[in-house]
């Protein structure tokens, strides 16, 4: 059995994942957004794999094929678009009696889909095809959507599994403390769900009380949006484009704290990466954030004033804040993050699940 990965080909109006997957002249999947990064991980995990695309071509260690050229009898399609899995099944069914399709959910369905038709489509898709989720929270959301939008017999026979995506531990670099504390906007987009204005208002107040430098590394399409333009007007702020993964990890090694403001996350990879690099995380008091850290984590806020005070403590006494986290876990907090968010665990769990549901691949 071969494994094919699909992302970015669902109709734009129906897709929650507007990540266009592009393959450069060297045959590599390009992009630092979550979608391309995840696709690269899956292509490596299931190598030699197939990437579903619009035209046939060769990739670096994988093959790009249109869906109608896939060997439908002997290929499992892992669909990251999810909502069009029934359509994918139909295309494969033209050449195979029992096509193999698996959903991979790596975003929050309740946040991305609101219309009842899309909710019903998702419920049916989750019920019909085995579904792997990027976190326990996402898996719970999948079960809830099925319960609300399909019948009980569908729910009872559905297959759902999950694992936290985790982080590539070897990418972490040695810390170098900045002369002026650095505060990170922990996202590459400034859309409403991330609540960038809440972030900006808090750091503006903190900047009036103590010297800080704020960094916003954004997707190029968001550099000219209102929150980015407002932040770029401050002399103590740097707003710029995403760079290489190496530059990203080097910047994290010199970052003091981040202020999370999103009202919902399916997992929260950016926050985990930052904490692994020794960055002090200030979180909203939301269930998604509690799922990332140990019980008793001290840096949760429930109001803008509390967020301001916690961020002040983190940037004026970072060593004390890190010592507090170490005491919480009875050792090294970054080691705790390593142990609970290792991407090797994710890859092992995903591999075992695919093998259990569909058999071995080659």
LOBADREN-475749 format. One line per 4 residues: for each residue x, y, z of N, C-alpha, C. Coordinates in steps of 0.2 Angstrom, whole numbers, plus 2048, in hexadecimal, padded with zeros to 3 digits. Example, Ala and Ser with C-alpha at 12.3 -4.5 7.8 and 13.67 -1.06 7.14 Angstrom:
// LOBADREN-475749
842 7E4 827 83E 7EA 827 842 7F0 827; 840 7F5 823 844 7FB 824 840 800 827 .
This chain:
// LOBADREN-475749
804 7FA 800 800 800 800 804 806 800; 803 80B 7FC 806 812 7FC 802 816 800; 805 81C 802 801 821 805 802 828 802; 7FC 82B 801 7FC 831 7FD 7F9 837 802 .
7FC 83D 802 7FA 842 806 7F7 847 802; 7F1 84A 805 7EE 84F 801 7EC 855 806; 7EE 85B 803 7EC 861 807 7EC 867 802; 7E7 86B 802 7E7 871 7FF 7E3 871 7F8 .
7DF 86B 7F7 7DC 86A 7F1 7D4 86A 7F2; 7D2 86B 7F8 7CA 86C 7F9 7C8 873 7F6; 7C2 873 7F4 7BF 879 7F1 7C0 87F 7F7; 7C2 885 7F4 7C4 88A 7F9 7BE 88C 7FE .
7B8 88C 7FB 7B3 88E 800 7B1 889 805; 7B4 882 804 7B2 87D 809 7B8 87B 80D; 7BE 87E 80B 7C4 87C 80F 7C6 880 815; 7C8 87D 81A 7CA 881 820 7D2 882 820 .
7D5 87F 81B 7DC 87E 81B 7DE 881 814; 7DF 888 814 7E1 88B 80E 7E9 88B 80D; 7EC 886 80F 7F3 885 80E 7F4 882 807; 7F7 886 802 7F9 884 7FC 7FF 880 7FC .
7FF 87A 7FA 805 876 7FA 809 876 7F3; 80F 879 7F4 813 87A 7EE 81A 876 7EE; 81C 874 7E9 822 870 7E8 827 874 7E4; 82C 876 7E6 831 87A 7E3 835 876 7DE .
83A 87A 7DA 83D 877 7D5 842 871 7D7; 843 871 7DD 847 86B 7E0 843 865 7E2; 83D 866 7E2 838 861 7E4 837 860 7EB; 837 866 7EE 836 866 7F6 82F 86A 7F7 .
82B 868 7FC 826 86C 7FE 828 872 802; 826 878 7FF 828 87E 802 823 881 807; 825 885 80B 820 889 810 822 887 817; 821 88C 81B 822 88C 823 81B 88C 826 .
816 88C 823 80F 88C 826 80E 884 829; 809 884 82D 808 87D 830 806 878 82B; 802 87A 826 801 875 821 807 872 81D; 80B 876 81A 811 873 816 815 86F 81B .
816 872 821 81B 86E 826 818 867 828; 811 867 829 80E 860 82A 80F 85C 824; 80E 85E 81E 80E 85A 818 815 857 818; 81A 85B 819 821 859 818 822 853 81E .
820 854 824 820 84F 829 81D 848 826; 817 849 824 814 843 821 817 83F 81B; 81A 843 817 81D 841 811 823 83D 813; 827 840 818 82D 83C 81B 82B 836 81F .
826 836 823 824 831 827 822 82B 823; 81E 82C 81D 81B 827 819 81F 826 812; 825 828 812 82A 828 80C 82B 820 80A; 82B 81F 803 829 824 7FE 822 825 7FD .
820 82B 7FE 818 82C 7FE 816 830 7F8; 810 831 7F7 80D 835 7F1 80A 83C 7F4; 80B 841 7F1 808 847 7F2 802 849 7ED; 7FC 849 7EF 7F7 84A 7EA 7F7 852 7E8 .
7F8 853 7E1 7F8 859 7DE 7F4 85A 7D8; 7F5 85F 7D4 7F1 860 7CE 7F5 85D 7C8; 7FB 85D 7C8 7FF 85A 7C3 804 855 7C5; 806 850 7C1 80B 84B 7C2 812 84E 7C2 .
816 84D 7C7 81D 84F 7C7 821 84B 7CC; 827 84C 7CC 82B 848 7D1 82D 84D 7D7; 82D 84B 7DD 82F 84F 7E2 835 84C 7E5; 838 84F 7EA 83E 84D 7EE 83C 847 7F3 .
83C 841 7F1 83B 83C 7F5 833 83A 7F5; 82F 83D 7F0 828 83B 7F0 826 83D 7E9; 820 83A 7E7 81D 83B 7E0 817 840 7E1; 816 844 7DC 810 848 7DC 80B 845 7D7 .
805 844 7D9 800 841 7D4 7F9 844 7D5; 7F6 845 7CF 7EF 847 7D0 7EB 841 7D3; 7E5 843 7D6 7E2 83D 7D9 7DF 838 7D5; 7DE 83A 7CE 7DB 835 7CA 7E1 830 7C7 .
7E7 832 7C9 7ED 82D 7C6 7EF 829 7CC; 7EC 829 7D2 7EE 825 7D7 7EC 81E 7D7; 7F0 819 7D9 7EE 812 7D9 7E9 811 7DE; 7E2 812 7DC 7DD 812 7E1 7DC 80C 7E5 .
7DE 806 7E3 7DE 800 7E6 7E3 7FF 7EC; 7E9 802 7EB 7EF 801 7EF 7F1 807 7F2; 7ED 80C 7F3 7F0 813 7F6 7EB 815 7FB; 7EE 817 801 7EA 81A 806 7EB 822 805 .
7E5 826 805 7E6 82D 804 7E4 830 80B; 7E9 833 80E 7E9 837 814 7E7 83E 812; 7E1 840 814 7DE 846 812 7DE 84B 817; 7E2 851 816 7E3 856 81B 7DD 85B 81A .
7DA 85B 814 7D5 860 813 7CE 85E 816; 7CD 857 817 7C8 854 81B 7C1 855 818; 7BF 85B 817 7B8 85C 816 7B6 859 80F; 7BB 858 80A 7B9 855 804 7BB 84E 803 .
7BB 84A 809 7BD 843 809 7B8 83F 805; 7B2 840 806 7AD 83C 802 7AE 83D 7FA; 7B0 843 7F8 7B2 844 7F1 7B8 840 7EF; 7BD 840 7F3 7C3 83D 7F2 7C1 835 7F1 .
7BD 833 7F6 7BB 82C 7F6 7B8 82A 7EF; 7B3 82F 7ED 7B0 82E 7E7 7B5 82D 7E1; 7BA 832 7E1 7BE 831 7DB 7C2 82B 7DB; 7C4 829 7E1 7C8 822 7E1 7C3 81C 7E0 .
7BD 81D 7E2 7B8 817 7E1 7B7 816 7DA; 7B9 81B 7D5 7B8 819 7CE 7BD 814 7CC; 7C2 813 7D0 7C7 80D 7CE 7C8 808 7D3; 7C4 809 7D9 7C6 804 7DE 7BF 803 7E2 .
7BE 7FD 7E4 7B7 7FB 7E7 7B7 7FE 7EE; 7BD 7FE 7F2 7BD 800 7F8 7C3 805 7F9; 7C3 80B 7F7 7C8 810 7F8 7CA 811 7FF; 7D0 812 800 7D3 814 807 7D4 81B 808 .
7D0 81E 80D 7D1 825 80E 7D1 826 816; 7D5 82B 818 7D6 82C 81F 7D6 834 820; 7D2 836 824 7D2 83D 826 7D8 83F 82B; 7DB 845 82A 7E0 847 82F 7DE 84E 831 .
7DC 84F 837 7D9 856 839 7DE 859 83D; 7E0 85F 83B 7E6 863 83E 7E4 86A 840; 7DD 86B 840 7DB 872 841 7D4 871 845; 7D1 876 848 7CB 876 84C 7C5 877 847 .
7C1 871 847 7BC 871 842 7B6 876 845; 7B6 877 84B 7B0 87C 84E 7B2 883 84C; 7B9 885 84B 7BB 88B 84A 7BB 88D 842; 7BC 888 83E 7BC 889 837 7B6 888 833 .
7B2 884 836 7AB 882 832 7A5 884 837; 7A1 888 834 79B 88B 838 794 889 834; 794 888 82E 78E 887 82B 78C 880 82C; 785 87F 82D 783 878 82E 784 873 829 .
784 875 823 786 870 81D 78D 86E 81E; 792 872 820 799 870 821 799 86C 827; 796 86E 82C 796 86A 832 793 863 831; 78E 862 82D 78B 85C 82B 790 858 827 .
793 85B 822 798 858 81E 79E 855 822; 7A0 859 827 7A6 857 82B 7A4 851 82F; 79E 851 832 79B 84C 836 79B 845 832; 798 845 82C 798 840 828 79F 83D 826 .
7A4 842 825 7AA 840 823 7AE 83D 828; 7AD 83F 82F 7B0 83C 834 7AE 835 836; 7A7 834 834 7A4 82E 836 7A6 829 831; 7A7 82B 82A 7A8 826 825 7AF 824 824 .
7B4 828 826 7BB 827 825 7BF 827 82B; 7C3 823 82C 7C7 823 832 7CB 82A 833; 7CB 82D 839 7CD 833 83A 7D3 834 83F; 7D8 837 83D 7DE 838 842 7DE 840 844 .
7DF 841 84A 7DF 848 84C 7E5 84A 84F; 7E7 851 84F 7ED 853 851 7EE 855 859; 7E8 853 85C 7E8 854 864 7E2 851 866; 7E2 850 86D 7DC 84D 870 7D6 852 870 .
7D7 858 870 7D2 85D 870 7CF 85D 869; 7D3 85C 864 7D0 85B 85D 7CC 855 85C; 7CE 84F 85F 7CB 849 85F 7C4 84A 862; 7C4 84D 868 7BD 84E 86C 7B9 852 867 .
7BB 857 864 7B7 85B 860 7B4 857 85A; 7B8 853 857 7B6 84E 852 7B0 84A 854; 7B1 847 85A 7AB 843 85D 7A5 847 85E; 7A6 84D 860 7A0 851 862 79C 853 85B .
7A0 855 856 79D 856 84F 799 850 84D; 79C 84A 84D 799 845 84B 792 844 84F; 793 844 856 78D 843 85A 787 848 858; 789 84E 856 784 854 855 781 853 84E .
785 851 849 783 851 842 783 84B 83E; 783 845 842 782 83F 83F 77E 83A 843; 77C 834 841 778 830 845 77C 82C 84A; 779 829 84F 77D 825 854 781 81F 851 .
77E 81B 84C 781 816 849 788 818 846; 788 81E 842 78E 820 83F 793 822 845; 791 825 84A 796 827 850 799 820 853; 795 81B 854 797 815 857 79D 811 853 .
79C 812 84C 7A1 80E 848 7A7 812 846; 7A7 819 848 7AC 81D 845 7B3 81B 849; 7B9 81D 845 7BF 81C 848 7C3 822 848; 7C5 824 84F 7C8 82A 850 7CE 829 854 .
7D4 82C 853 7DA 82B 857 7DD 832 857; 7E2 833 85B 7E6 839 85B 7ED 839 85E; 7F1 83E 85D 7F7 83F 860 7F9 846 860; 7FC 849 865 7FF 850 864 804 850 85F .
804 855 85B 809 856 855 810 855 858; 811 859 85D 818 859 860 81D 85D 85C; 823 85E 85E 828 862 85C 82E 85E 85A; 832 860 855 838 85D 853 83E 860 858 .
83F 85C 85D 843 85E 863 84A 860 861; 84D 85D 85B 854 85E 859 855 865 857; 84F 869 855 850 86F 852 851 875 858; 850 873 85E 851 878 863 858 87A 864 .
859 881 864 860 884 865 862 886 86C; 868 887 86D 86A 889 874 868 891 875; 865 892 87B 862 898 87C 868 89E 87C; 866 8A4 87A 86A 8AA 87B 866 8AF 87D .
866 8B2 883 862 8B6 886 863 8BD 883; 85E 8C1 881 85E 8C7 87E 85F 8CD 883; 863 8D2 881 864 8D8 886 85D 8DB 888; 859 8DC 883 852 8DE 884 84D 8D8 883 .
849 8D7 888 844 8D2 887 840 8D2 881; 840 8CC 87E 83C 8CB 877 835 8C8 879; 830 8CB 876 829 8C8 877 827 8C6 870; 825 8BF 86F 823 8BD 869 81B 8BD 868 .
819 8BF 862 812 8BD 860 812 8B6 85D; 80F 8B1 861 810 8AA 85F 80B 8A8 85A; 80B 8AB 854 807 8A9 84E 80A 8AC 848; 808 8A9 842 80A 8AC 83C 805 8B0 839 .
7FF 8AF 83C 7F9 8B3 839 7F6 8B8 83E; 7F3 8BD 83B 7EF 8C2 840 7E8 8C2 83E; 7E5 8BC 83D 7DE 8BB 83C 7DA 8BC 843; 7D4 8BC 843 7D0 8BE 849 7D0 8B9 84E .
7D1 8B2 84C 7D1 8AD 851 7D7 8AE 855; 7DD 8B0 853 7E3 8B1 857 7E3 8B7 85B; 7DE 8BC 85B 7DD 8C1 85F 7E3 8C6 85F; 7E6 8C8 859 7EC 8CC 85A 7EB 8D2 85D .
7E6 8D6 85D 7E5 8DC 860 7E5 8DB 867; 7E3 8D6 86A 7E4 8D5 871 7EB 8D4 873; 7EF 8D1 86F 7F6 8D0 870 7F9 8D7 870; 7F8 8DB 86B 7FB 8E2 86A 7F9 8E6 870 .
7F3 8E6 872 7F1 8EB 877 7F5 8E9 87E; 7F6 8E3 87F 7FA 8E1 885 801 8E3 884; 804 8E2 87F 80B 8E3 87E 80D 8EB 87E; 808 8EE 87B 808 8F6 87B 809 8F8 882 .
805 8F5 887 805 8F8 88E 80B 8F6 891; 80D 8F0 890 814 8ED 893 819 8F1 891; 81A 8F3 88A 81F 8F7 887 820 8FE 88B; 81A 901 88D 81A 907 891 81D 906 898 .
81E 900 89A 820 8FF 8A1 827 8FD 8A1; 829 8F9 89C 830 8F6 89C 833 8F5 895; 839 8F5 894 83C 8F4 88D 83A 8ED 88B; 837 8EC 885 837 8E6 881 837 8E7 87A .
839 8E1 877 838 8E1 86F 833 8DC 86D; 82E 8DE 869 829 8D9 867 82B 8D7 860; 82A 8D0 85F 82B 8CE 858 825 8CA 856; 823 8CC 84F 81D 8C9 84C 820 8C6 845 .
821 8BF 845 823 8BC 83F 81D 8B9 83B; 81B 8BD 836 814 8BB 833 815 8B9 82C; 810 8B5 82A 80F 8B3 823 80E 8B9 81E; 811 8B9 819 812 8BF 814 80B 8C2 813 .
806 8BE 813 7FF 8C1 811 7FC 8C5 817; 7FF 8C4 81D 7FC 8C8 823 801 8CE 825; 806 8CF 821 80B 8D5 823 808 8DB 822; 803 8DC 81E 800 8E3 81D 7F9 8E3 820 .
7F7 8DF 824 7F0 8DF 827 7F1 8E4 82D; 7EB 8E6 82F 7EB 8EC 834 7EF 8EA 83B; 7EE 8E4 83E 7F2 8E3 844 7FA 8E4 843; 7FC 8E1 83D 803 8E1 83B 806 8E8 83A .
802 8EC 837 803 8F3 836 804 8F7 83C; 7FF 8F6 840 7FF 8F9 847 805 8F8 84B; 807 8F1 84B 80D 8EF 84F 813 8F2 84C; 814 8F2 845 81A 8F4 842 81B 8FC 843 .
816 8FF 846 817 906 847 81B 908 84D; 81C 903 851 820 904 858 827 902 857; 82B 907 85A 832 906 859 835 900 85C; 831 8FD 861 834 8F8 865 831 8F1 862 .
82E 8F1 85C 82B 8EB 859 82E 8EA 853; 82F 8E3 851 831 8E1 84B 82C 8DD 848; 82A 8DE 842 825 8DB 83E 828 8D9 837; 828 8D2 836 82B 8D0 82F 829 8C9 82D .
82B 8C7 828 829 8C1 825 82C 8BB 828; 829 8B5 827 82C 8AF 829 833 8AE 825; 837 8AA 829 83E 8A9 826 83E 8A1 826; 845 89F 826 846 898 826 844 895 82D .
844 88E 82D 843 88B 833 849 88C 838; 84F 88C 835 855 88D 839 854 894 83D; 853 899 839 852 8A0 83B 84C 8A1 841; 847 89D 840 841 89D 844 844 89A 84B .
847 894 84B 84A 891 851 84F 896 855; 853 899 851 858 89D 854 855 8A3 857; 84F 8A6 854 84C 8AB 857 848 8A9 85E; 846 8A3 85E 842 8A1 864 847 8A0 869 .
84E 89E 868 853 89D 86D 854 8A4 870; 853 8AA 86D 854 8B0 870 84E 8B4 872; 848 8B0 873 842 8B3 874 840 8B2 87C; 83E 8B7 87F 83C 8B7 886 836 8B4 888 .
830 8B6 885 82A 8B4 886 825 8B5 880; 81F 8B1 881 81A 8B2 87C 814 8B3 87F; 80F 8B7 87C 808 8B8 87E 804 8B5 87A; 800 8B0 87C 7FB 8AC 877 7F5 8B0 879 .
7F1 8B1 873 7EA 8B4 874 7E5 8B1 870; 7E6 8AB 86C 7E1 8A8 868 7DC 8A5 86D; 7D6 8A5 86A 7D0 8A3 86E 7CF 89B 86D; 7D2 898 868 7D2 891 867 7D8 88F 863 .
7DA 889 865 7DF 886 861 7DE 87E 861; 7DF 87B 85B 7DE 874 85B 7E4 870 85F; 7EA 873 85E 7F0 870 862 7F4 876 865; 7F8 879 861 7FC 87F 863 803 87E 862 .
805 87C 85C 80C 87A 85B 811 880 85C; 80F 886 85A 814 88C 85B 815 88D 862; 810 88C 867 811 88D 86E 816 888 871; 815 882 86F 819 87C 871 820 87D 86F .
821 87F 869 828 880 866 82C 886 86A; 828 88B 86C 82B 891 86F 82D 88E 877; 828 88B 87A 82A 888 881 82F 884 881; 830 880 87C 836 87B 87B 83C 87F 87B .
83C 885 878 842 889 877 843 88D 87D; 83F 88C 882 841 890 888 83D 897 889; 838 898 884 834 89E 884 82E 89D 889; 82D 8A2 88D 828 8A2 893 821 8A3 88F .
81D 89F 890 816 8A0 88D 811 8A3 891; 80E 8A8 88F 808 8AB 893 802 8A9 88F; 7FD 8A6 892 7F7 8A3 88E 7F1 8A5 891; 7EC 8A6 88D 7E5 8A7 88F 7E2 8A1 893 .
7DE 8A2 897 7DB 89D 89B 7D6 899 897; 7D8 895 892 7D4 891 88E 7D6 88A 88E; 7D1 885 88D 7D3 87E 88D 7D8 87C 888; 7D8 87F 882 7DE 87D 87D 7E5 87E 880 .
7E5 884 884 7EC 886 887 7EE 881 88D; 7E9 87F 891 7EA 87B 896 7EC 874 894; 7EA 872 88E 7EC 86C 88B 7F3 86B 889; 7F7 871 889 7FE 871 887 803 871 88C .
801 872 892 805 873 898 803 86F 89E; 808 86E 8A3 806 86A 8A9 801 86E 8AD; 7FD 86A 8B1 7F9 86D 8B6 7FC 871 8BB; 7F9 877 8BC 7FC 87C 8C1 800 881 8BD .
801 881 8B7 805 886 8B3 803 88D 8B5; 808 891 8B7 806 897 8BA 804 89D 8B6; 805 89D 8AF 805 8A3 8AB 7FF 8A3 8A7; 7F9 8A2 8AA 7F2 8A3 8A6 7EF 8A9 8A8 .
7EC 8AD 8A4 7E8 8B3 8A5 7E1 8B2 8A3; 7DD 8B6 8A7 7D6 8B6 8A5 7D4 8BD 8A3; 7D8 8C2 8A3 7D6 8C9 8A2 7DD 8CC 89E; 7DC 8D2 89B 7E1 8D5 898 7E6 8D8 89D .
7E3 8DA 8A3 7E8 8DD 8A8 7EC 8D7 8AB; 7E9 8D1 8AC 7ED 8CC 8AE 7F2 8C9 8A9; 7F1 8CA 8A3 7F6 8C8 89D 7FB 8CD 89E; 7FA 8D3 89F 7FF 8D8 89F 804 8D7 8A5 .
801 8D5 8AB 805 8D4 8B1 809 8CE 8B0; 807 8C9 8AD 80A 8C2 8AC 810 8C4 8A7; 80F 8C7 8A2 814 8C9 89D 819 8CD 8A0; 817 8D2 8A4 81C 8D6 8A8 821 8D2 8AC .
81E 8CD 8B0 822 8C9 8B4 827 8C5 8B0; 825 8C2 8AA 829 8BE 8A6 82F 8C2 8A3; 82E 8C8 8A1 833 8CC 89D 838 8CF 8A2; 835 8D1 8A8 83A 8D4 8AD 83D 8CF 8B1 .
83B 8C9 8B2 83E 8C4 8B6 83D 8BD 8B3; 840 8BC 8AD 83F 8B6 8A9 843 8B0 8AD; 848 8B1 8B0 84B 8AB 8B3 847 8A9 8B9; 844 8AD 8BD 83F 8AB 8C2 839 8A8 8BF .
837 8AA 8B9 831 8A7 8B6 833 8A0 8B4; 838 89F 8B1 83A 898 8AF 83C 894 8B5; 83E 896 8BA 83F 892 8C0 839 890 8C3; 834 894 8C3 82D 893 8C5 82A 88D 8C1 .
82B 88D 8BB 829 887 8B6 82D 881 8B8; 833 881 8B9 837 87B 8BB 835 878 8C1; 833 87D 8C6 831 87A 8CD 82A 877 8CC; 826 879 8C7 81F 876 8C6 820 86F 8C4 .
825 86D 8C0 826 866 8BD 82B 862 8C1; 82E 865 8C6 833 862 8CA 839 860 8C6; 83B 865 8C1 841 864 8BD 841 869 8B8; 843 867 8B2 844 86C 8AC 83D 86C 8A9 .
83A 872 8A8 834 873 8A5 835 872 89D; 83A 874 89A 83B 872 893 83C 86A 892; 83E 867 897 83E 85F 896 837 85D 897; 833 860 89B 82C 85E 89B 829 85F 894 .
82A 864 891 827 866 88A 82A 860 885; 830 85F 886 833 85A 881 82F 853 882; 82E 851 889 82B 84B 88A 824 84A 888; 821 850 888 819 850 886 818 852 87F .
81D 855 87B 81B 857 875 821 855 870; 823 84F 870 828 84C 86C 824 84A 865; 827 84C 85F 824 84A 859 825 843 857; 82A 840 85B 82B 839 85A 825 835 85C .
822 837 862 81C 834 864 816 834 85F; 815 83A 85C 810 83B 857 811 836 851; 817 836 84F 819 832 849 817 82B 84A; 819 828 850 818 821 852 811 820 853 .
80D 824 856 806 823 857 802 823 850; 804 828 84C 801 828 845 803 822 841; 809 820 841 80B 81A 83D 807 814 840; 807 813 846 803 80D 849 7FC 80D 847 .
7F9 813 847 7F2 814 846 7F0 812 83F; 7F4 815 83A 7F4 813 833 7F4 80C 832; 7F9 809 835 7FA 802 834 7F4 7FE 837; 7F2 800 83D 7EC 7FC 840 7E6 7FD 83B .
7E5 803 839 7DF 804 835 7DF 801 82D; 7E5 802 82A 7E5 800 823 7EB 7FB 821; 7EF 7F9 826 7F5 7F5 824 7FB 7F8 823; 800 7F5 821 807 7F7 81F 807 7FB 819 .
80C 7FF 818 80D 803 812 814 802 810; 816 803 809 81C 802 807 81E 808 802 .
